[in-house]
Amino acid sequence: MDKKLKAHHNYIKEKIEFLRKTPDTKLLESTIAYHENMVKNFQHERLVHLTVTLFFVSLTLALLAFWWLLLVNDRDNILLIPINCLGVIVAILAITDVFYVRHYYRLENGTEKLYNLTKELYKLKGV
């Protein structure tokens, strides 16, 4: 998704530079329509990734709390192997969360950059 975002950003920047040199109303209108459609797609993708990220972080926190509860209350080491397995699962989910948050951060910032391009397109239109 990050590559698609950068590719679209570069494509629209090139279109803006071209439209500044040679104004064309039809091309400007079609560029604005295409750009707004792509921004909506990226916003939808951002919402989906936010939902997935929040789900995985919630799951990780719940399992972490359960793991800590078992770890603290198992004084006789009866549940040592299941506790260790749960700890590994929590660690894997925590690592996954880091990558989800990183990806969402990039997606969020990339979408914000597209808003600036939208402003530039509307300036060319005279709005």
Residue pairs with C-beta under 8 A, 6 or more apart in sequence:
1 45
1 103
1 107
2 103
2 106
2 107
2 110
5 42
5 106
5 107
5 110
5 111
5 114
6 110
8 35
8 38
8 42
8 114
9 110
9 113
9 114
9 117
12 31
12 35
12 114
12 117
12 121
13 117
15 27
15 31
16 117
16 120
16 121
16 124
19 27
19 28
19 31
19 124
20 124
23 124
28 121
28 124
28 125
31 121
32 121
32 122
32 125
35 114
35 117
35 118
35 121
36 118
38 114
39 111
39 114
39 115
39 118
42 107
42 110
42 111
42 114
43 111
45 107
46 104
46 107
46 108
46 111
49 100
49 103
49 104
49 107
50 104
52 100
53 97
53 100
53 101
53 104
56 93
56 96
56 97
56 100
57 97
57 100
57 101
59 93
60 90
60 93
60 94
60 96
60 97
63 86
63 89
63 90
63 93
64 90
64 94
66 86
67 83
67 86
67 87
67 90
70 79
70 82
70 83
70 86
71 83
71 87
74 80
74 83
